[in-house]
């Protein structure tokens, strides 16, 4: 398991019969058991994973296997899978079984991926540390006293620790990219509408996107190729053709890259993150790429605009969990009103309740124009300014997170301080454009760091081919 950095290597070993797929799955199952203290998996599917491995092994030897044959993958606990539990890591959905599969799961299975289990995450994908999960925090494999990042922390750690080959997460404001940075793996957020949201438990519907976490860009490209595309069950999916991302290669031409000067000089930027970012800039310039600073005066508005909008959408999306239709119902309820109040109060965790209350507030009459409507206008300004930069440059370059992984339990009591951890990831989410986090070395304490690149809307192919080209370059710039 540890010897395979890409699916291509796994498939080569399977075809040559140097490796048997059931043995590979067994190895992952053993490692999951050995590293239970990481709390990455909420549930493992050993019997069906081994059964699928035997079936797919025969297809591989017969030359009839799908693109993802040999890939053992975990899915975030907000992605529905027929007849399997899905809880969004919340008490309110504890023991809930999905009556259908999400589109992304159907597409994984159609290409012979093996789903080995469901992965821990922040409750309803709300958080940046995986500490809001009802099932406890996920621990970073680089240092188990540190957070994994969130909300797709279980997905990132599962790949980081070699518990599965790849994982799917969801990214609303950085929930794939930030944990990828904290765990030293590749994390991709596609353009909004590139991947179907059908069967994804919603947090903020105009932001949520499914994205892969992998050890290499090639695998992220292949996974996006499989899960992307129009879906009649999701009217927000784009009809833009899906390219063969896995086959695209960088042409070798030199690219023009912008970095935000306000980001590099941000007072909250960790010194080691800043040094890694500057080393990456220098490495790109040495390769002949043009890397120039640009001003983005709207940076201080991205976090407030993002949280106003996502909390408003969350308050609407989570209204369905009322103790009446399905899921958790308080045993202290005695009538309709107490059913609603007690079920929601007992079923949701503190962070989710905070966001529901704030979201309801900004949508209230008298406050709607002052907050929600204004945030929508700011979102448009951010999108337009980002598009303006990308009209002149090929990519925008940013640190993925302002700090390395912080200590479990070490977050500030002030939620605003915690929300500012998303300052470098929410721009791409507000603009609806693709972004990727690539590993960029470790700090002196051995904690991983990440560099992020933003591309033009629906031009994931260009972003991925460039990322393939510089993946080794960024590794080479490590201390």
C-alpha positions as CSV (number, residue, x, y, z in Angstrom):
1,X,0.0,0.0,0.0
2,X,2.7,2.5,1.0
3,X,4.6,1.6,-2.1
4,X,1.9,2.8,-4.5
5,X,1.8,6.5,-5.1
6,X,-0.6,6.3,-8.1
7,X,-3.4,4.1,-9.4
8,X,-1.3,3.5,-12.6
9,X,1.2,1.7,-10.4
10,X,-1.5,-0.4,-8.7
11,X,-3.0,-1.4,-12.0
12,X,0.3,-2.3,-13.5
13,X,1.0,-4.6,-10.5
14,X,-2.5,-6.2,-10.9
15,X,-2.1,-6.8,-14.6
16,X,1.3,-8.4,-14.2
17,X,-0.1,-10.5,-11.3
18,X,2.5,-9.2,-8.9
19,X,-0.5,-8.1,-6.8
20,X,-3.9,-9.5,-6.1
21,X,-6.7,-7.0,-5.5
22,X,-8.2,-8.9,-2.5
23,X,-4.8,-8.8,-0.9
24,X,-4.6,-5.1,-1.5
25,X,-8.0,-4.6,0.2
26,X,-7.0,-6.8,3.1
27,X,-3.9,-4.7,3.6
28,X,-6.0,-1.6,3.8
29,X,-8.5,-3.2,6.2
30,X,-5.6,-4.2,8.5
31,X,-4.1,-0.7,8.4
32,X,-7.5,0.9,9.2
33,X,-7.7,-1.4,12.3
34,X,-4.1,-0.6,13.3
35,X,-4.7,3.2,13.0
36,X,-8.1,3.4,14.6
37,X,-6.9,6.1,16.9
38,X,-6.9,8.5,14.0
39,X,-10.7,8.3,13.9
40,X,-10.8,8.7,10.2
41,X,-13.3,6.0,9.4
42,X,-16.8,6.0,10.9
43,X,-17.7,2.7,9.3
44,X,-15.8,0.1,7.2
45,X,-17.4,-2.3,4.6
46,X,-15.0,-5.3,4.8
47,X,-17.2,-8.0,3.4
48,X,-18.5,-6.1,0.4
49,X,-15.1,-4.5,-0.3
50,X,-13.5,-8.0,-0.5
51,X,-16.3,-9.4,-2.6
52,X,-15.9,-6.5,-5.0
53,X,-12.2,-7.0,-5.1
54,X,-12.6,-10.7,-6.2
55,X,-15.1,-9.7,-8.9
56,X,-13.0,-6.8,-10.2
57,X,-9.8,-8.9,-10.1
58,X,-11.4,-11.3,-12.7
59,X,-12.5,-8.3,-14.9
60,X,-8.9,-6.9,-14.8
61,X,-7.4,-10.2,-15.9
62,X,-10.1,-10.5,-18.6
63,X,-9.3,-6.9,-19.8
64,X,-12.8,-5.7,-19.1
65,X,-12.3,-3.6,-16.0
66,X,-13.3,0.1,-15.7
67,X,-11.0,3.1,-15.4
68,X,-10.9,2.9,-11.6
69,X,-10.2,-0.8,-11.2
70,X,-7.8,-1.2,-8.4
71,X,-8.7,2.0,-6.7
72,X,-9.8,1.5,-3.0
73,X,-11.6,4.7,-2.0
74,X,-13.4,6.1,1.0
75,X,-16.3,8.6,0.9
76,X,-17.1,11.5,3.2
77,X,-20.0,10.9,5.5
78,X,-22.2,13.4,3.7
79,X,-22.3,11.4,0.4
80,X,-25.2,9.0,0.1
81,X,-24.6,5.3,-0.8
82,X,-27.6,3.1,-1.2
83,X,-28.4,0.9,1.8
84,X,-25.5,2.3,3.8
85,X,-25.5,4.7,6.7
86,X,-24.9,8.4,6.1
87,X,-25.0,10.9,9.0
88,X,-23.0,14.0,8.0
89,X,-21.3,13.2,11.3
90,X,-24.3,14.5,13.2
91,X,-26.3,13.0,16.1
92,X,-29.5,14.1,14.3
93,X,-28.8,11.6,11.5
94,X,-27.1,8.9,13.6
95,X,-28.0,5.5,12.2
96,X,-29.8,6.9,9.2
97,X,-29.6,4.6,6.1
98,X,-29.7,6.2,2.7
99,X,-32.4,4.9,0.3
100,X,-30.4,5.8,-2.8
101,X,-26.9,6.5,-4.1
102,X,-25.5,9.8,-5.0
103,X,-24.5,10.4,-8.6
104,X,-20.8,10.4,-7.7
105,X,-21.1,7.0,-6.0
106,X,-22.9,5.6,-9.0
107,X,-20.1,6.8,-11.3
108,X,-17.4,5.4,-9.1
109,X,-19.0,2.0,-9.0
110,X,-19.6,2.0,-12.7
111,X,-15.8,2.3,-13.2
112,X,-15.0,-0.5,-10.8
113,X,-13.8,1.6,-7.8
114,X,-14.1,-0.2,-4.4
115,X,-15.7,1.8,-1.7
116,X,-14.1,0.6,1.6
117,X,-16.0,2.8,4.1
118,X,-17.4,6.2,5.1
119,X,-15.2,8.9,6.5
120,X,-15.5,11.3,9.5
121,X,-16.1,15.0,8.9
122,X,-17.2,18.1,10.6
123,X,-20.9,18.0,11.4
124,X,-22.8,18.9,8.2
125,X,-19.4,19.9,6.7
126,X,-19.3,23.0,9.0
127,X,-15.8,23.5,10.3
128,X,-12.2,23.8,9.5
129,X,-10.7,21.3,12.0
130,X,-13.0,18.2,12.1
131,X,-13.6,18.9,15.7
132,X,-17.3,19.5,15.3
133,X,-18.1,15.9,14.4
134,X,-20.5,14.1,16.8
135,X,-18.1,11.2,16.6
136,X,-15.0,13.1,17.8
137,X,-12.1,14.8,16.0
138,X,-9.9,13.2,13.3
139,X,-6.2,13.2,14.2
140,X,-3.5,14.2,11.9
141,X,-1.2,11.3,11.0
142,X,1.8,13.6,10.9
143,X,1.2,14.5,14.6
144,X,-1.8,13.0,16.4
145,X,-2.0,16.1,18.7
146,X,-2.9,18.2,15.6
147,X,-6.1,18.6,13.8
148,X,-6.7,17.1,10.3
149,X,-8.3,20.1,8.9
150,X,-12.0,20.3,7.9
151,X,-14.5,19.6,7.0
152,X,-13.2,16.7,4.9
153,X,-10.6,15.7,7.6
154,X,-11.3,12.0,7.6
155,X,-10.9,11.9,3.8
156,X,-7.5,13.7,4.0
157,X,-6.1,11.6,6.8
158,X,-7.3,8.3,5.2
159,X,-5.2,9.1,2.2
160,X,-2.3,10.6,4.2
161,X,-2.1,7.5,6.5
162,X,-2.5,5.0,3.7
163,X,-5.9,3.7,4.9
164,X,-7.2,3.8,1.3
165,X,-5.8,4.9,-2.0
166,X,-8.0,7.9,-2.5
167,X,-11.1,9.6,-1.0
168,X,-13.9,11.9,-1.9
169,X,-14.7,15.0,0.1
170,X,-16.9,18.0,-0.4
171,X,-15.6,21.6,-0.6
172,X,-17.9,24.5,0.3
173,X,-15.3,27.1,1.3
174,X,-12.1,25.1,1.4
175,X,-13.2,21.8,3.0
176,X,-11.2,19.7,0.5
177,X,-8.2,22.0,0.0
178,X,-7.5,23.0,3.6
179,X,-7.3,19.5,5.0
180,X,-5.3,18.5,2.0
181,X,-2.8,21.2,3.0
182,X,-2.7,20.1,6.6
183,X,-2.2,16.5,5.6
184,X,0.2,16.8,2.7
185,X,-2.0,15.4,0.0
186,X,-3.6,16.7,-3.2
187,X,-7.0,18.3,-2.9
188,X,-9.1,19.5,-5.8
189,X,-12.2,21.7,-5.8
190,X,-13.9,21.7,-9.2
191,X,-15.8,24.6,-10.7
192,X,-19.3,25.0,-9.3
193,X,-21.5,22.8,-11.5
194,X,-18.8,20.6,-12.8
195,X,-19.8,17.7,-10.5
196,X,-23.3,16.7,-9.6
197,X,-24.5,17.4,-6.0
198,X,-27.3,14.9,-6.3
199,X,-27.2,12.7,-3.1
200,X,-24.9,15.1,-1.3
201,X,-26.2,16.2,2.1
202,X,-26.4,20.0,1.6
203,X,-24.6,22.6,3.7
204,X,-24.8,25.6,1.3
205,X,-26.3,24.7,-2.1
206,X,-24.7,27.5,-4.2
207,X,-21.2,26.6,-3.0
208,X,-21.0,22.8,-2.3
209,X,-18.9,20.7,-4.7
210,X,-17.5,17.2,-4.5
211,X,-13.7,16.9,-5.0
212,X,-11.0,14.2,-4.7
213,X,-8.2,13.8,-2.2
214,X,-5.3,11.8,-3.6
215,X,-1.5,11.3,-3.4
216,X,-0.9,12.6,-6.8
217,X,-2.4,14.9,-9.4
218,X,-2.8,12.1,-12.0
219,X,-5.3,10.3,-9.7
220,X,-7.2,13.5,-8.9
221,X,-7.5,14.0,-12.7
222,X,-8.8,10.6,-13.3
223,X,-11.3,10.8,-10.5
224,X,-12.6,14.1,-11.7
225,X,-12.9,12.7,-15.2
226,X,-15.1,9.9,-13.8
227,X,-17.4,11.9,-11.5
228,X,-17.7,15.1,-13.6
229,X,-20.4,15.9,-16.1
230,X,-24.0,16.9,-16.6
231,X,-26.6,15.1,-14.5
232,X,-30.4,15.3,-15.1
233,X,-30.9,14.9,-11.3
234,X,-29.0,18.2,-10.6
235,X,-30.1,21.2,-12.6
236,X,-27.0,23.2,-11.5
237,X,-24.6,20.9,-13.4
238,X,-23.0,22.3,-16.4
239,X,-23.3,20.9,-19.9
240,X,-19.7,21.9,-20.7
241,X,-18.0,18.8,-22.1
242,X,-15.8,16.8,-19.7
243,X,-12.3,16.5,-21.0
244,X,-10.0,13.5,-20.7
245,X,-8.2,15.1,-17.7
246,X,-6.2,11.9,-17.0
247,X,-4.6,12.1,-20.5
248,X,-3.8,15.7,-20.5
249,X,-0.2,16.8,-20.3
250,X,1.4,20.2,-19.9
251,X,2.6,21.5,-23.2
252,X,5.8,22.8,-21.6
253,X,5.0,26.5,-22.3
254,X,5.7,29.0,-19.6
255,X,2.7,30.3,-17.7
256,X,1.8,33.6,-16.2
257,X,0.8,33.4,-12.6
258,X,-0.5,36.1,-10.2
259,X,-0.2,36.0,-6.5
260,X,-2.2,38.3,-4.2
261,X,0.2,40.8,-2.5
262,X,-2.3,41.3,0.3
263,X,-2.1,37.5,1.0
264,X,1.7,37.5,1.2
265,X,1.7,40.4,3.7
266,X,-1.3,39.3,5.7
267,X,-0.7,39.7,9.5
268,X,-2.2,36.3,10.1
269,X,0.2,34.4,7.8
270,X,2.4,32.0,9.6
271,X,6.1,32.6,9.0
272,X,6.8,29.0,7.8
273,X,3.9,29.2,5.4
274,X,5.2,32.5,4.1
275,X,8.7,31.0,3.5
276,X,7.2,28.0,1.7
277,X,5.1,30.3,-0.5
278,X,8.1,32.4,-1.3
279,X,10.2,29.3,-2.1
280,X,7.5,28.1,-4.5
281,X,7.4,31.5,-6.2
282,X,11.2,31.4,-6.7
283,X,11.1,27.8,-8.0
284,X,8.4,28.7,-10.6
285,X,10.4,31.7,-11.7
286,X,13.6,29.6,-12.0
287,X,11.6,27.3,-14.4
288,X,10.8,30.3,-16.6
289,X,7.2,31.0,-15.4
290,X,6.2,34.6,-14.9
291,X,5.0,35.1,-11.4
292,X,3.8,38.6,-10.5
293,X,2.0,40.3,-7.5
294,X,-1.4,41.8,-8.1
295,X,-3.6,43.7,-5.7
296,X,-6.9,42.3,-4.5
297,X,-8.4,44.9,-2.2
298,X,-11.4,42.7,-1.6
299,X,-9.5,40.1,0.4
300,X,-10.8,41.4,3.7
301,X,-14.4,41.0,2.6
302,X,-14.2,37.4,1.3
303,X,-14.7,35.7,4.7
304,X,-17.6,37.9,5.9
305,X,-19.4,37.6,2.6
306,X,-18.9,33.8,2.5
307,X,-20.1,33.2,6.0
308,X,-23.2,35.4,5.6
309,X,-24.2,33.6,2.5
310,X,-23.4,30.0,3.6
311,X,-25.1,30.4,7.0
312,X,-28.2,31.7,5.3
313,X,-28.3,28.7,3.0
314,X,-27.6,26.4,5.9
315,X,-30.5,27.7,7.9
316,X,-32.7,26.9,5.0
317,X,-31.2,23.5,4.1
318,X,-31.2,22.2,7.7
319,X,-34.8,23.2,8.4
320,X,-35.8,19.7,7.1
321,X,-34.3,18.1,10.2
322,X,-37.2,18.7,12.5
323,X,-37.8,15.5,14.4
324,X,-41.0,14.8,12.3
325,X,-40.1,13.6,8.9
326,X,-37.1,11.3,9.7
327,X,-33.9,11.1,11.7
328,X,-33.5,12.0,15.4
329,X,-36.5,12.7,17.5
330,X,-36.2,13.7,21.2
331,X,-37.8,11.2,23.6
332,X,-38.7,14.3,25.8
333,X,-41.0,15.7,23.1
334,X,-44.7,15.9,24.1
335,X,-46.2,17.9,21.3
336,X,-45.4,19.4,17.9
337,X,-43.6,22.4,19.3
338,X,-41.4,20.5,21.7
339,X,-40.7,17.9,19.0
340,X,-39.2,20.6,16.9
341,X,-37.4,22.5,19.6
342,X,-36.0,19.5,21.6
343,X,-35.1,17.4,18.5
344,X,-33.1,20.2,16.9
345,X,-31.6,21.4,20.1
346,X,-30.4,17.9,21.1
347,X,-29.6,16.7,17.6
348,X,-27.4,19.5,16.3
349,X,-24.0,20.4,17.8
350,X,-23.0,23.9,18.9
351,X,-21.3,25.0,15.7
352,X,-24.3,23.9,13.5
353,X,-26.7,25.6,15.8
354,X,-24.6,28.8,15.7
355,X,-24.7,28.9,12.0
356,X,-28.4,28.1,11.8
357,X,-29.2,31.0,14.2
358,X,-26.9,33.4,12.4
359,X,-28.2,32.4,9.0
360,X,-31.8,32.9,10.1
361,X,-30.9,36.3,11.5
362,X,-29.4,37.6,8.2
363,X,-32.5,36.5,6.4
364,X,-34.9,38.2,8.8
365,X,-37.1,41.1,7.6
366,X,-35.2,44.3,8.5
367,X,-31.8,42.6,8.2
368,X,-32.0,41.0,4.8
369,X,-30.9,44.0,2.9
370,X,-28.2,45.0,5.4
371,X,-26.6,41.6,5.4
372,X,-27.7,38.9,2.9
373,X,-28.4,41.2,-0.1
374,X,-25.2,43.1,0.5
375,X,-23.2,39.9,0.7
376,X,-24.6,38.8,-2.6
377,X,-23.4,42.1,-4.2
378,X,-19.9,41.6,-2.6
379,X,-19.9,38.1,-4.0
380,X,-20.4,39.5,-7.5
381,X,-17.6,42.0,-7.0
382,X,-15.3,39.3,-5.9
383,X,-16.2,37.1,-8.8
384,X,-15.7,39.9,-11.3
385,X,-12.4,41.0,-9.9
386,X,-11.2,37.4,-9.8
387,X,-12.2,37.0,-13.5
388,X,-10.5,40.2,-14.3
389,X,-7.2,38.9,-12.9
390,X,-7.6,35.5,-14.7
391,X,-8.2,37.4,-18.0
392,X,-4.6,38.6,-17.7
393,X,-3.0,35.6,-15.9
394,X,-3.3,31.9,-16.4
395,X,-3.6,31.1,-12.6
396,X,-3.8,32.8,-9.2
397,X,-1.4,31.5,-6.6
398,X,-2.1,31.5,-2.8
399,X,-1.2,29.7,0.3
400,X,-3.9,27.1,1.0
401,X,-4.1,27.9,4.7
402,X,-2.6,30.7,6.7
403,X,-1.1,28.3,9.2
404,X,0.0,24.6,9.5
405,X,-2.3,22.2,11.4
406,X,-3.0,23.5,14.9
407,X,-3.5,21.6,18.1
408,X,-6.7,19.7,18.8
409,X,-8.7,21.8,21.2
410,X,-6.4,24.8,20.5
411,X,-8.9,26.8,18.4
412,X,-9.9,30.2,19.7
413,X,-13.2,30.6,21.7
414,X,-14.0,33.4,19.3
415,X,-15.7,31.8,16.2
416,X,-14.7,34.8,14.1
417,X,-11.0,34.1,14.6
418,X,-11.7,30.5,13.6
419,X,-13.6,31.5,10.5
420,X,-10.7,33.6,9.3
421,X,-8.7,30.4,8.8
422,X,-10.6,30.2,5.5
423,X,-9.3,33.5,4.2
424,X,-7.3,32.0,1.3
425,X,-9.8,29.3,0.2
426,X,-13.1,31.1,0.0
427,X,-12.2,33.3,-2.9
428,X,-12.4,30.4,-5.3
429,X,-15.7,29.2,-3.7
430,X,-17.3,32.7,-4.0
431,X,-16.1,33.0,-7.7
432,X,-17.2,29.4,-8.5
433,X,-13.9,28.6,-10.1
434,X,-11.6,25.5,-9.8
435,X,-8.8,25.4,-7.3
436,X,-6.2,22.8,-6.3
437,X,-4.0,22.4,-3.2
438,X,-0.6,20.8,-3.8
439,X,1.9,19.7,-1.1
440,X,4.7,22.2,-0.6
441,X,6.9,20.8,2.1
442,X,6.8,20.7,5.8
443,X,7.5,23.2,8.6
444,X,10.4,22.5,11.0
445,X,8.1,20.5,13.2
446,X,7.3,18.1,10.3
447,X,3.8,19.5,9.7
448,X,2.7,19.6,6.0
449,X,2.1,22.8,4.1
450,X,0.2,23.5,0.9
451,X,0.1,25.9,-2.0
452,X,-3.1,26.6,-3.9
453,X,-3.7,27.5,-7.5
454,X,-6.9,28.9,-8.9
455,X,-7.9,28.5,-12.5
456,X,-10.5,29.8,-15.0
457,X,-14.1,28.6,-14.7
458,X,-14.5,25.0,-16.2
459,X,-10.9,24.9,-17.3
460,X,-9.9,22.2,-14.9
461,X,-8.0,20.5,-17.7
462,X,-5.5,23.4,-17.9
463,X,-5.3,23.7,-14.1
464,X,-4.6,19.9,-13.7
465,X,-2.1,19.7,-16.6
466,X,-0.1,22.6,-15.1
467,X,-0.3,21.0,-11.6
468,X,1.1,17.8,-13.0
469,X,4.0,19.8,-14.4
470,X,4.8,21.6,-11.2
471,X,4.0,18.8,-8.7
472,X,7.5,17.5,-8.6
473,X,8.9,21.1,-8.8
474,X,7.1,22.0,-5.6
475,X,8.4,18.8,-3.9
476,X,11.9,19.8,-5.1
477,X,11.6,23.2,-3.4
478,X,11.1,21.6,0.0
479,X,13.7,22.1,2.7
